[in-house]
């Protein structure tokens, strides 16, 4: 396919007359797709028995979940070792039999955040007590938490 420039200011077209469309960038893929994003105001830190706390209303928590695209988020916990994050991004969707896309990020040395795009995958991840991820003759048990 060859892109051809136009002289009248329209979008370039591919031979055959179809408009040329750019591939979405990685930066655009990370942007939330929700249109009902409303900012949530920061709250002051208060202290209860000497411990710092922040009090949120349930409606504010629900809005933060929407804003951060965490509706179908699950925490994966590894207690007995784990593969590196790049391997987990390949192993979890395949070995946990997820049907939709998911984004996987590192939370701490034992926890990963799995953001599923389908309710079915979210329910599936939370329905089993543990998943066993196998890599090179090693099995890594992963428990899932809401």
N, CA, C and O atoms as a GROMACS GRO file, in nm:
protein
  584
    1UNK      N    1   0.083  -0.116   0.000
    1UNK     CA    2   0.000   0.000   0.000
    1UNK      C    3   0.088   0.124   0.000
    1UNK      O    4   0.190   0.129   0.068
    2UNK      N    5   0.048   0.222  -0.075
    2UNK     CA    6   0.123   0.346  -0.085
    2UNK      C    7   0.030   0.459  -0.047
    2UNK      O    8  -0.081   0.469  -0.101
    3UNK      N    9   0.073   0.545   0.045
    3UNK     CA   10  -0.007   0.662   0.083
    3UNK      C   11   0.019   0.772  -0.017
    3UNK      O   12   0.133   0.797  -0.056
    4UNK      N   13  -0.088   0.838  -0.058
    4UNK     CA   14  -0.074   0.947  -0.154
    4UNK      C   15  -0.124   1.075  -0.090
    4UNK      O   16  -0.230   1.076  -0.028
    5UNK      N   17  -0.049   1.183  -0.103
    5UNK     CA   18  -0.089   1.312  -0.047
    5UNK      C   19  -0.194   1.375  -0.136
    5UNK      O   20  -0.195   1.352  -0.258
    6UNK      N   21  -0.282   1.453  -0.077
    6UNK     CA   22  -0.381   1.526  -0.154
    6UNK      C   23  -0.343   1.672  -0.157
    6UNK      O   24  -0.271   1.719  -0.070
    7UNK      N   25  -0.392   1.744  -0.257
    7UNK     CA   26  -0.358   1.885  -0.271
    7UNK      C   27  -0.466   1.976  -0.217
    7UNK      O   28  -0.442   2.096  -0.202
    8UNK      N   29  -0.585   1.922  -0.188
    8UNK     CA   30  -0.694   2.008  -0.142
    8UNK      C   31  -0.707   2.011   0.010
    8UNK      O   32  -0.809   2.061   0.059
    9UNK      N   33  -0.611   1.961   0.087
    9UNK     CA   34  -0.612   1.968   0.232
    9UNK      C   35  -0.686   1.854   0.299
    9UNK      O   36  -0.691   1.850   0.422
   10UNK      N   37  -0.743   1.761   0.224
   10UNK     CA   38  -0.810   1.646   0.284
   10UNK      C   39  -0.707   1.549   0.337
   10UNK      O   40  -0.587   1.568   0.320
   11UNK      N   41  -0.758   1.442   0.402
   11UNK     CA   42  -0.667   1.337   0.449
   11UNK      C   43  -0.602   1.268   0.331
   11UNK      O   44  -0.664   1.255   0.225
   12UNK      N   45  -0.476   1.225   0.347
   12UNK     CA   46  -0.415   1.146   0.241
   12UNK      C   47  -0.495   1.018   0.220
   12UNK      O   48  -0.564   0.972   0.311
   13UNK      N   49  -0.486   0.962   0.101
   13UNK     CA   50  -0.559   0.839   0.075
   13UNK      C   51  -0.463   0.731   0.027
   13UNK      O   52  -0.356   0.759  -0.027
   14UNK      N   53  -0.506   0.607   0.047
   14UNK     CA   54  -0.431   0.492  -0.001
   14UNK      C   55  -0.474   0.470  -0.145
   14UNK      O   56  -0.586   0.502  -0.182
   15UNK      N   57  -0.384   0.414  -0.225
   15UNK     CA   58  -0.422   0.384  -0.364
   15UNK      C   59  -0.550   0.304  -0.362
   15UNK      O   60  -0.562   0.206  -0.289
   16UNK      N   61  -0.644   0.345  -0.438
   16UNK     CA   62  -0.774   0.281  -0.438
   16UNK      C   63  -0.879   0.375  -0.382
   16UNK      O   64  -0.998   0.342  -0.385
   17UNK      N   65  -0.839   0.492  -0.330
   17UNK     CA   66  -0.932   0.593  -0.288
   17UNK      C   67  -0.975   0.588  -0.143
   17UNK      O   68  -1.051   0.675  -0.101
   18UNK      N   69  -0.929   0.491  -0.062
   18UNK     CA   70  -0.970   0.485   0.077
   18UNK      C   71  -0.885   0.581   0.160
   18UNK      O   72  -0.766   0.595   0.134
   19UNK      N   73  -0.945   0.647   0.260
   19UNK     CA   74  -0.866   0.738   0.342
   19UNK      C   75  -0.760   0.664   0.422
   19UNK      O   76  -0.780   0.550   0.463
   20UNK      N   77  -0.648   0.728   0.442
   20UNK     CA   78  -0.537   0.674   0.518
   20UNK      C   79  -0.559   0.710   0.664
   20UNK      O   80  -0.576   0.827   0.697
   21UNK      N   81  -0.559   0.609   0.751
   21UNK     CA   82  -0.578   0.634   0.894
   21UNK      C   83  -0.455   0.589   0.968
   21UNK      O   84  -0.399   0.482   0.941
   22UNK      N   85  -0.413   0.673   1.063
   22UNK     CA   86  -0.295   0.640   1.142
   22UNK      C   87  -0.331   0.532   1.244
   22UNK      O   88  -0.445   0.524   1.289
   23UNK      N   89  -0.233   0.450   1.278
   23UNK     CA   90  -0.251   0.352   1.384
   23UNK      C   91  -0.256   0.427   1.516
   23UNK      O   92  -0.185   0.527   1.532
   24UNK      N   93  -0.337   0.383   1.611
   24UNK     CA   94  -0.338   0.451   1.740
   24UNK      C   95  -0.204   0.434   1.810
   24UNK      O   96  -0.143   0.328   1.803
   25UNK      N   97  -0.159   0.539   1.874
   25UNK     CA   98  -0.031   0.534   1.944
   25UNK      C   99  -0.047   0.463   2.078
   25UNK      O  100  -0.159   0.446   2.127
   26UNK      N  101   0.065   0.422   2.136
   26UNK     CA  102   0.061   0.358   2.267
   26UNK      C  103   0.008   0.455   2.372
   26UNK      O  104  -0.061   0.413   2.465
   27UNK      N  105   0.039   0.583   2.358
   27UNK     CA  106  -0.009   0.683   2.453
   27UNK      C  107  -0.162   0.690   2.450
   27UNK      O  108  -0.224   0.702   2.555
   28UNK      N  109  -0.222   0.683   2.332
   28UNK     CA  110  -0.368   0.686   2.322
   28UNK      C  111  -0.430   0.560   2.379
   28UNK      O  112  -0.540   0.565   2.434
   29UNK      N  113  -0.362   0.448   2.367
   29UNK     CA  114  -0.416   0.322   2.420
   29UNK      C  115  -0.422   0.325   2.572
   29UNK      O  116  -0.505   0.256   2.631
   30UNK      N  117  -0.336   0.402   2.637
   30UNK     CA  118  -0.335   0.409   2.782
   30UNK      C  119  -0.438   0.506   2.837
   30UNK      O  120  -0.469   0.501   2.956
   31UNK      N  121  -0.492   0.593   2.753
   31UNK     CA  122  -0.591   0.691   2.797
   31UNK      C  123  -0.722   0.619   2.827
   31UNK      O  124  -0.761   0.528   2.755
   32UNK      N  125  -0.791   0.661   2.936
   32UNK     CA  126  -0.920   0.599   2.965
   32UNK      C  127  -1.021   0.633   2.857
   32UNK      O  128  -1.015   0.740   2.796
   33UNK      N  129  -1.113   0.542   2.833
   33UNK     CA  130  -1.213   0.562   2.730
   33UNK      C  131  -1.344   0.615   2.787
   33UNK      O  132  -1.439   0.637   2.712
   34UNK      N  133  -1.351   0.637   2.916
   34UNK     CA  134  -1.473   0.682   2.980
   34UNK      C  135  -1.493   0.831   2.954
   34UNK      O  136  -1.399   0.910   2.959
   35UNK      N  137  -1.616   0.868   2.927
   35UNK     CA  138  -1.647   1.008   2.905
   35UNK      C  139  -1.707   1.073   3.028
   35UNK      O  140  -1.722   1.195   3.032
   36UNK      N  141  -1.741   0.995   3.130
   36UNK     CA  142  -1.802   1.050   3.250
   36UNK      C  143  -1.700   1.070   3.362
   36UNK      O  144  -1.731   1.045   3.479
   37UNK      N  145  -1.582   1.113   3.328
   37UNK     CA  146  -1.478   1.137   3.427
   37UNK      C  147  -1.504   1.271   3.492
   37UNK      O  148  -1.514   1.374   3.426
   38UNK      N  149  -1.516   1.268   3.623
   38UNK     CA  150  -1.535   1.389   3.702
   38UNK      C  151  -1.422   1.394   3.803
   38UNK      O  152  -1.392   1.293   3.867
   39UNK      N  153  -1.359   1.509   3.821
   39UNK     CA  154  -1.251   1.516   3.918
   39UNK      C  155  -1.303   1.497   4.060
   39UNK      O  156  -1.414   1.539   4.093
   40UNK      N  157  -1.222   1.434   4.142
   40UNK     CA  158  -1.254   1.415   4.283
   40UNK      C  159  -1.157   1.501   4.363
   40UNK      O  160  -1.035   1.492   4.345
   41UNK      N  161  -1.212   1.584   4.450
   41UNK     CA  162  -1.130   1.676   4.527
   41UNK      C  163  -1.046   1.599   4.630
   41UNK      O  164  -1.091   1.501   4.689
   42UNK      N  165  -0.924   1.645   4.649
   42UNK     CA  166  -0.838   1.586   4.752
   42UNK      C  167  -0.893   1.617   4.890
   42UNK      O  168  -0.954   1.722   4.912
   43UNK      N  169  -0.872   1.526   4.981
   43UNK     CA  170  -0.921   1.542   5.118
   43UNK      C  171  -0.803   1.567   5.211
   43UNK      O  172  -0.692   1.522   5.185
   44UNK      N  173  -0.827   1.638   5.319
   44UNK     CA  174  -0.718   1.660   5.415
   44UNK      C  175  -0.691   1.532   5.496
   44UNK      O  176  -0.781   1.451   5.518
   45UNK      N  177  -0.569   1.518   5.537
   45UNK     CA  178  -0.530   1.404   5.622
   45UNK      C  179  -0.571   1.438   5.764
   45UNK      O  180  -0.539   1.545   5.815
   46UNK      N  181  -0.641   1.345   5.829
   46UNK     CA  182  -0.676   1.360   5.970
   46UNK      C  183  -0.609   1.247   6.046
   46UNK      O  184  -0.551   1.156   5.986
   47UNK      N  185  -0.617   1.252   6.177
   47UNK     CA  186  -0.551   1.150   6.260
   47UNK      C  187  -0.651   1.086   6.353
   47UNK      O  188  -0.734   1.153   6.414
   48UNK      N  189  -0.643   0.955   6.362
   48UNK     CA  190  -0.725   0.876   6.452
   48UNK      C  191  -0.632   0.788   6.533
   48UNK      O  192  -0.566   0.700   6.478
   49UNK      N  193  -0.626   0.811   6.664
   49UNK     CA  194  -0.536   0.737   6.753
   49UNK      C  195  -0.391   0.747   6.705
   49UNK      O  196  -0.315   0.650   6.715
   50UNK      N  197  -0.353   0.863   6.654
   50UNK     CA  198  -0.217   0.886   6.610
   50UNK      C  199  -0.185   0.835   6.470
   50UNK      O  200  -0.073   0.854   6.422
   51UNK      N  201  -0.281   0.770   6.404
   51UNK     CA  202  -0.260   0.717   6.269
   51UNK      C  203  -0.323   0.812   6.167
   51UNK      O  204  -0.437   0.855   6.186
   52UNK      N  205  -0.252   0.843   6.060
   52UNK     CA  206  -0.312   0.931   5.958
   52UNK      C  207  -0.419   0.856   5.878
   52UNK      O  208  -0.400   0.740   5.840
   53UNK      N  209  -0.532   0.923   5.853
   53UNK     CA  210  -0.639   0.864   5.774
   53UNK      C  211  -0.696   0.971   5.680
   53UNK      O  212  -0.683   1.091   5.704
   54UNK      N  213  -0.758   0.924   5.573
   54UNK     CA  214  -0.832   1.009   5.482
   54UNK      C  215  -0.970   0.947   5.468
   54UNK      O  216  -0.982   0.829   5.438
   55UNK      N  217  -1.074   1.026   5.491
   55UNK     CA  218  -1.211   0.976   5.484
   55UNK      C  219  -1.273   1.013   5.351
   55UNK      O  220  -1.272   1.130   5.311
   56UNK      N  221  -1.327   0.912   5.282
   56UNK     CA  222  -1.391   0.931   5.152
   56UNK      C  223  -1.535   0.886   5.160
   56UNK      O  224  -1.565   0.788   5.229
   57UNK      N  225  -1.624   0.955   5.092
   57UNK     CA  226  -1.762   0.911   5.077
   57UNK      C  227  -1.766   0.800   4.973
   57UNK      O  228  -1.680   0.794   4.885
   58UNK      N  229  -1.865   0.712   4.982
   58UNK     CA  230  -1.875   0.601   4.887
   58UNK      C  231  -1.889   0.651   4.744
   58UNK      O  232  -1.832   0.592   4.653
   59UNK      N  233  -1.963   0.758   4.723
   59UNK     CA  234  -1.980   0.814   4.589
   59UNK      C  235  -1.846   0.861   4.532
   59UNK      O  236  -1.821   0.846   4.412
   60UNK      N  237  -1.759   0.918   4.617
   60UNK     CA  238  -1.627   0.962   4.573
   60UNK      C  239  -1.539   0.842   4.536
   60UNK      O  240  -1.465   0.846   4.438
   61UNK      N  241  -1.549   0.736   4.614
   61UNK     CA  242  -1.473   0.614   4.584
   61UNK      C  243  -1.518   0.556   4.452
   61UNK      O  244  -1.435   0.516   4.370
   62UNK      N  245  -1.649   0.550   4.430
   62UNK     CA  246  -1.702   0.497   4.303
   62UNK      C  247  -1.654   0.581   4.185
   62UNK      O  248  -1.621   0.526   4.080
   63UNK      N  249  -1.650   0.713   4.200
   63UNK     CA  250  -1.605   0.799   4.092
   63UNK      C  251  -1.456   0.779   4.066
   63UNK      O  252  -1.413   0.780   3.950
   64UNK      N  253  -1.376   0.760   4.171
   64UNK     CA  254  -1.232   0.734   4.153
   64UNK      C  255  -1.209   0.603   4.079
   64UNK      O  256  -1.119   0.593   3.996
   65UNK      N  257  -1.290   0.502   4.107
   65UNK     CA  258  -1.280   0.373   4.038
   65UNK      C  259  -1.305   0.393   3.888
   65UNK      O  260  -1.235   0.336   3.805
   66UNK      N  261  -1.406   0.473   3.855
   66UNK     CA  262  -1.435   0.501   3.714
   66UNK      C  263  -1.322   0.582   3.652
   66UNK      O  264  -1.277   0.550   3.542
   67UNK      N  265  -1.277   0.686   3.722
   67UNK     CA  266  -1.171   0.773   3.669
   67UNK      C  267  -1.044   0.696   3.639
   67UNK      O  268  -0.977   0.723   3.539
   68UNK      N  269  -1.010   0.600   3.722
   68UNK     CA  270  -0.885   0.525   3.707
   68UNK      C  271  -0.903   0.396   3.628
   68UNK      O  272  -0.807   0.319   3.615
   69UNK      N  273  -1.022   0.371   3.575
   69UNK     CA  274  -1.049   0.252   3.495
   69UNK      C  275  -1.021   0.124   3.574
   69UNK      O  276  -0.952   0.033   3.527
   70UNK      N  277  -1.076   0.119   3.696
   70UNK     CA  278  -1.052   0.004   3.784
   70UNK      C  279  -1.180  -0.077   3.811
   70UNK      O  280  -1.186  -0.151   3.909
   71UNK      N  281  -1.281  -0.064   3.724
   71UNK     CA  282  -1.405  -0.137   3.747
   71UNK      C  283  -1.381  -0.287   3.752
   71UNK      O  284  -1.440  -0.356   3.835
   72UNK      N  285  -1.297  -0.338   3.666
   72UNK     CA  286  -1.271  -0.483   3.660
   72UNK      C  287  -1.127  -0.514   3.702
   72UNK      O  288  -1.062  -0.601   3.643
   73UNK      N  289  -1.078  -0.444   3.802
   73UNK     CA  290  -0.940  -0.464   3.847
   73UNK      C  291  -0.933  -0.574   3.952
   73UNK      O  292  -1.019  -0.586   4.039
   74UNK      N  293  -0.829  -0.655   3.941
   74UNK     CA  294  -0.804  -0.766   4.033
   74UNK      C  295  -0.657  -0.760   4.073
   74UNK      O  296  -0.571  -0.727   3.991
   75UNK      N  297  -0.629  -0.791   4.199
   75UNK     CA  298  -0.491  -0.799   4.246
   75UNK      C  299  -0.447  -0.944   4.241
   75UNK      O  300  -0.518  -1.032   4.290
   76UNK      N  301  -0.332  -0.970   4.183
   76UNK     CA  302  -0.273  -1.104   4.184
   76UNK      C  303  -0.161  -1.107   4.287
   76UNK      O  304  -0.071  -1.024   4.282
   77UNK      N  305  -0.166  -1.201   4.380
   77UNK     CA  306  -0.067  -1.210   4.487
   77UNK      C  307   0.015  -1.338   4.472
   77UNK      O  308  -0.039  -1.448   4.463
   78UNK      N  309   0.147  -1.319   4.470
   78UNK     CA  310   0.241  -1.431   4.461
   78UNK      C  311   0.314  -1.442   4.595
   78UNK      O  312   0.387  -1.351   4.634
   79UNK      N  313   0.295  -1.552   4.665
   79UNK     CA  314   0.360  -1.570   4.795
   79UNK      C  315   0.489  -1.649   4.788
   79UNK      O  316   0.572  -1.639   4.879
   80UNK      N  317   0.510  -1.727   4.682
   80UNK     CA  318   0.625  -1.818   4.676
   80UNK      C  319   0.708  -1.796   4.550
   80UNK      O  320   0.747  -1.892   4.485
   81UNK      N  321   0.737  -1.671   4.516
   81UNK     CA  322   0.814  -1.641   4.398
   81UNK      C  323   0.723  -1.610   4.280
   81UNK      O  324   0.605  -1.643   4.282
   82UNK      N  325   0.780  -1.548   4.178
   82UNK     CA  326   0.702  -1.507   4.063
   82UNK      C  327   0.795  -1.480   3.946
   82UNK      O  328   0.912  -1.448   3.966
   83UNK      N  329   0.745  -1.492   3.824
   83UNK     CA  330   0.824  -1.458   3.706
   83UNK      C  331   0.835  -1.305   3.694
   83UNK      O  332   0.767  -1.232   3.765
   84UNK      N  333   0.920  -1.258   3.604
   84UNK     CA  334   0.931  -1.113   3.586
   84UNK      C  335   0.804  -1.059   3.520
   84UNK      O  336   0.723  -1.136   3.467
   85UNK      N  337   0.786  -0.929   3.524
   85UNK     CA  338   0.661  -0.867   3.479
   85UNK      C  339   0.634  -0.892   3.331
   85UNK      O  340   0.518  -0.909   3.292
   86UNK      N  341   0.738  -0.895   3.248
   86UNK     CA  342   0.716  -0.921   3.106
   86UNK      C  343   0.660  -1.061   3.084
   86UNK      O  344   0.572  -1.080   3.000
   87UNK      N  345   0.711  -1.157   3.158
   87UNK     CA  346   0.659  -1.294   3.147
   87UNK      C  347   0.516  -1.302   3.199
   87UNK      O  348   0.432  -1.372   3.141
   88UNK      N  349   0.487  -1.230   3.307
   88UNK     CA  350   0.350  -1.232   3.362
   88UNK      C  351   0.250  -1.176   3.262
   88UNK      O  352   0.137  -1.224   3.254
   89UNK      N  353   0.290  -1.075   3.186
   89UNK     CA  354   0.199  -1.014   3.088
   89UNK      C  355   0.162  -1.113   2.977
   89UNK      O  356   0.059  -1.098   2.913
   90UNK      N  357   0.245  -1.213   2.955
   90UNK     CA  358   0.214  -1.317   2.857
   90UNK      C  359   0.145  -1.436   2.922
   90UNK      O  360   0.052  -1.493   2.864
   91UNK      N  361   0.188  -1.474   3.043
   91UNK     CA  362   0.137  -1.594   3.108
   91UNK      C  363  -0.006  -1.578   3.160
   91UNK      O  364  -0.088  -1.667   3.143
   92UNK      N  365  -0.035  -1.466   3.224
   92UNK     CA  366  -0.165  -1.449   3.290
   92UNK      C  367  -0.281  -1.459   3.191
   92UNK      O  368  -0.372  -1.538   3.215
   93UNK      N  369  -0.282  -1.382   3.081
   93UNK     CA  370  -0.397  -1.396   2.991
   93UNK      C  371  -0.414  -1.536   2.933
   93UNK      O  372  -0.526  -1.586   2.918
   94UNK      N  373  -0.302  -1.600   2.901
   94UNK     CA  374  -0.308  -1.732   2.838
   94UNK      C  375  -0.344  -1.840   2.940
   94UNK      O  376  -0.438  -1.917   2.917
   95UNK      N  377  -0.274  -1.846   3.051
   95UNK     CA  378  -0.292  -1.956   3.146
   95UNK      C  379  -0.413  -1.937   3.238
   95UNK      O  380  -0.462  -2.033   3.298
   96UNK      N  381  -0.460  -1.813   3.251
   96UNK     CA  382  -0.583  -1.789   3.328
   96UNK      C  383  -0.706  -1.791   3.238
   96UNK      O  384  -0.818  -1.768   3.284
   97UNK      N  385  -0.684  -1.818   3.108
   97UNK     CA  386  -0.790  -1.832   3.009
   97UNK      C  387  -0.879  -1.709   3.001
   97UNK      O  388  -1.002  -1.720   3.004
   98UNK      N  389  -0.817  -1.592   2.990
   98UNK     CA  390  -0.893  -1.468   2.977
   98UNK      C  391  -0.936  -1.451   2.831
   98UNK      O  392  -0.859  -1.479   2.740
   99UNK      N  393  -1.057  -1.405   2.810
   99UNK     CA  394  -1.111  -1.392   2.675
   99UNK      C  395  -1.087  -1.253   2.616
   99UNK      O  396  -1.071  -1.239   2.495
  100UNK      N  397  -1.085  -1.152   2.700
  100UNK     CA  398  -1.064  -1.015   2.652
  100UNK      C  399  -0.922  -0.970   2.680
  100UNK      O  400  -0.837  -1.046   2.726
  101UNK      N  401  -0.898  -0.844   2.649
  101UNK     CA  402  -0.767  -0.786   2.676
  101UNK      C  403  -0.754  -0.754   2.824
  101UNK      O  404  -0.853  -0.738   2.894
  102UNK      N  405  -0.630  -0.746   2.870
  102UNK     CA  406  -0.606  -0.703   3.006
  102UNK      C  407  -0.473  -0.631   3.012
  102UNK      O  408  -0.383  -0.657   2.932
  103UNK      N  409  -0.462  -0.541   3.107
  103UNK     CA  410  -0.338  -0.469   3.131
  103UNK      C  411  -0.286  -0.515   3.267
  103UNK      O  412  -0.361  -0.525   3.363
  104UNK      N  413  -0.156  -0.542   3.272
  104UNK     CA  414  -0.096  -0.596   3.393
  104UNK      C  415   0.020  -0.507   3.434
  104UNK      O  416   0.108  -0.478   3.353
  105UNK      N  417   0.019  -0.464   3.559
  105UNK     CA  418   0.125  -0.378   3.610
  105UNK      C  419   0.170  -0.425   3.746
  105UNK      O  420   0.097  -0.494   3.817
  106UNK      N  421   0.290  -0.388   3.783
  106UNK     CA  422   0.349  -0.427   3.910
  106UNK      C  423   0.306  -0.331   4.020
  106UNK      O  424   0.322  -0.210   4.004
  107UNK      N  425   0.253  -0.382   4.130
  107UNK     CA  426   0.217  -0.300   4.244
  107UNK      C  427   0.326  -0.301   4.350
  107UNK      O  428   0.363  -0.196   4.402
  108UNK      N  429   0.376  -0.418   4.382
  108UNK     CA  430   0.484  -0.434   4.479
  108UNK      C  431   0.560  -0.560   4.442
  108UNK      O  432   0.536  -0.619   4.337
  109UNK      N  433   0.652  -0.602   4.528
  109UNK     CA  434   0.732  -0.719   4.492
  109UNK      C  435   0.652  -0.848   4.489
  109UNK      O  436   0.702  -0.947   4.434
  110UNK      N  437   0.533  -0.854   4.543
  110UNK     CA  438   0.452  -0.975   4.542
  110UNK      C  439   0.316  -0.958   4.476
  110UNK      O  440   0.244  -1.056   4.458
  111UNK      N  441   0.279  -0.835   4.439
  111UNK     CA  442   0.145  -0.807   4.390
  111UNK      C  443   0.148  -0.744   4.251
  111UNK      O  444   0.231  -0.658   4.221
  112UNK      N  445   0.054  -0.790   4.166
  112UNK     CA  446   0.035  -0.728   4.035
  112UNK      C  447  -0.110  -0.682   4.024
  112UNK      O  448  -0.200  -0.740   4.085
  113UNK      N  449  -0.130  -0.576   3.946
  113UNK     CA  450  -0.264  -0.526   3.919
  113UNK      C  451  -0.305  -0.575   3.781
  113UNK      O  452  -0.236  -0.550   3.682
  114UNK      N  453  -0.417  -0.645   3.775
  114UNK     CA  454  -0.470  -0.698   3.649
  114UNK      C  455  -0.598  -0.620   3.620
  114UNK      O  456  -0.695  -0.631   3.694
  115UNK      N  457  -0.598  -0.542   3.512
  115UNK     CA  458  -0.716  -0.465   3.474
  115UNK      C  459  -0.780  -0.533   3.352
  115UNK      O  460  -0.732  -0.517   3.239
  116UNK      N  461  -0.886  -0.607   3.376
  116UNK     CA  462  -0.957  -0.677   3.270
  116UNK      C  463  -1.053  -0.581   3.201
  116UNK      O  464  -1.096  -0.481   3.260
  117UNK      N  465  -1.087  -0.610   3.076
  117UNK     CA  466  -1.182  -0.527   3.002
  117UNK      C  467  -1.320  -0.590   2.998
  117UNK      O  468  -1.418  -0.523   2.964
  118UNK      N  469  -1.330  -0.717   3.032
  118UNK     CA  470  -1.459  -0.787   3.028
  118UNK      C  471  -1.503  -0.829   3.167
  118UNK      O  472  -1.422  -0.877   3.247
  119UNK      N  473  -1.632  -0.811   3.197
  119UNK     CA  474  -1.687  -0.855   3.324
  119UNK      C  475  -1.668  -1.006   3.341
  119UNK      O  476  -1.641  -1.052   3.452
  120UNK      N  477  -1.680  -1.081   3.234
  120UNK     CA  478  -1.664  -1.227   3.238
  120UNK      C  479  -1.523  -1.265   3.288
  120UNK      O  480  -1.509  -1.357   3.369
  121UNK      N  481  -1.421  -1.194   3.242
  121UNK     CA  482  -1.284  -1.222   3.287
  121UNK      C  483  -1.266  -1.183   3.434
  121UNK      O  484  -1.198  -1.253   3.509
  122UNK      N  485  -1.326  -1.074   3.474
  122UNK     CA  486  -1.320  -1.027   3.613
  122UNK      C  487  -1.379  -1.133   3.706
  122UNK      O  488  -1.318  -1.168   3.807
  123UNK      N  489  -1.497  -1.183   3.671
  123UNK     CA  490  -1.562  -1.286   3.752
  123UNK      C  491  -1.478  -1.414   3.752
  123UNK      O  492  -1.462  -1.478   3.856
  124UNK      N  493  -1.425  -1.452   3.636
  124UNK     CA  494  -1.343  -1.573   3.626
  124UNK      C  495  -1.219  -1.563   3.716
  124UNK      O  496  -1.184  -1.660   3.784
  125UNK      N  497  -1.152  -1.448   3.715
  125UNK     CA  498  -1.032  -1.432   3.797
  125UNK      C  499  -1.063  -1.443   3.946
  125UNK      O  500  -0.982  -1.496   4.022
  126UNK      N  501  -1.178  -1.394   3.988
  126UNK     CA  502  -1.213  -1.398   4.130
  126UNK      C  503  -1.282  -1.527   4.172
  126UNK      O  504  -1.304  -1.549   4.292
  127UNK      N  505  -1.318  -1.614   4.076
  127UNK     CA  506  -1.394  -1.734   4.110
  127UNK      C  507  -1.309  -1.851   4.157
  127UNK      O  508  -1.362  -1.944   4.219
  128UNK      N  509  -1.181  -1.849   4.129
  128UNK     CA  510  -1.094  -1.959   4.171
  128UNK      C  511  -1.010  -1.915   4.291
  128UNK      O  512  -0.973  -1.798   4.301
  129UNK      N  513  -0.978  -2.007   4.381
  129UNK     CA  514  -0.893  -1.970   4.494
  129UNK      C  515  -0.750  -1.937   4.453
  129UNK      O  516  -0.685  -1.854   4.515
  130UNK      N  517  -0.701  -2.003   4.347
  130UNK     CA  518  -0.564  -1.977   4.301
  130UNK      C  519  -0.549  -2.024   4.156
  130UNK      O  520  -0.617  -2.116   4.111
  131UNK      N  521  -0.458  -1.958   4.087
  131UNK     CA  522  -0.417  -1.999   3.953
  131UNK      C  523  -0.271  -2.040   3.963
  131UNK      O  524  -0.194  -1.980   4.038
  132UNK      N  525  -0.231  -2.142   3.887
  132UNK     CA  526  -0.091  -2.184   3.885
  132UNK      C  527  -0.032  -2.150   3.750
  132UNK      O  528  -0.068  -2.208   3.648
  133UNK      N  529   0.060  -2.054   3.750
  133UNK     CA  530   0.126  -2.011   3.627
  133UNK      C  531   0.252  -2.093   3.610
  133UNK      O  532   0.338  -2.095   3.697
  134UNK      N  533   0.263  -2.161   3.497
  134UNK     CA  534   0.376  -2.249   3.471
  134UNK      C  535   0.472  -2.186   3.373
  134UNK      O  536   0.433  -2.138   3.266
  135UNK      N  537   0.601  -2.188   3.411
  135UNK     CA  538   0.706  -2.135   3.324
  135UNK      C  539   0.832  -2.217   3.348
  135UNK      O  540   0.882  -2.224   3.461
  136UNK      N  541   0.884  -2.277   3.244
  136UNK     CA  542   1.010  -2.353   3.249
  136UNK      C  543   1.018  -2.447   3.369
  136UNK      O  544   1.108  -2.435   3.452
  137UNK      N  545   0.925  -2.539   3.376
  137UNK     CA  546   0.923  -2.642   3.482
  137UNK      C  547   0.904  -2.585   3.622
  137UNK      O  548   0.931  -2.655   3.720
  138UNK      N  549   0.859  -2.461   3.634
  138UNK     CA  550   0.828  -2.402   3.764
  138UNK      C  551   0.680  -2.365   3.765
  138UNK      O  552   0.623  -2.325   3.663
  139UNK      N  553   0.619  -2.379   3.880
  139UNK     CA  554   0.479  -2.342   3.896
  139UNK      C  555   0.471  -2.232   4.001
  139UNK      O  556   0.523  -2.247   4.111
  140UNK      N  557   0.407  -2.121   3.966
  140UNK     CA  558   0.396  -2.006   4.055
  140UNK      C  559   0.249  -1.989   4.091
  140UNK      O  560   0.170  -1.945   4.008
  141UNK      N  561   0.210  -2.022   4.217
  141UNK     CA  562   0.070  -2.002   4.255
  141UNK      C  563   0.040  -1.853   4.269
  141UNK      O  564   0.119  -1.778   4.327
  142UNK      N  565  -0.073  -1.812   4.214
  142UNK     CA  566  -0.119  -1.673   4.224
  142UNK      C  567  -0.261  -1.672   4.279
  142UNK      O  568  -0.352  -1.730   4.219
  143UNK      N  569  -0.280  -1.607   4.393
  143UNK     CA  570  -0.414  -1.588   4.447
  143UNK      C  571  -0.467  -1.455   4.395
  143UNK      O  572  -0.390  -1.362   4.373
  144UNK      N  573  -0.597  -1.447   4.375
  144UNK     CA  574  -0.655  -1.321   4.327
  144UNK      C  575  -0.741  -1.259   4.435
  144UNK      O  576  -0.812  -1.328   4.508
  145UNK      N  577  -0.732  -1.127   4.444
  145UNK     CA  578  -0.804  -1.052   4.546
  145UNK      C  579  -0.875  -0.935   4.479
  145UNK      O  580  -0.829  -0.882   4.378
  146UNK      N  581  -0.986  -0.896   4.535
  146UNK     CA  582  -1.060  -0.781   4.482
  146UNK      C  583  -0.994  -0.652   4.528
  146UNK      O  584  -1.041  -0.543   4.494
   0.00000   0.00000   0.00000
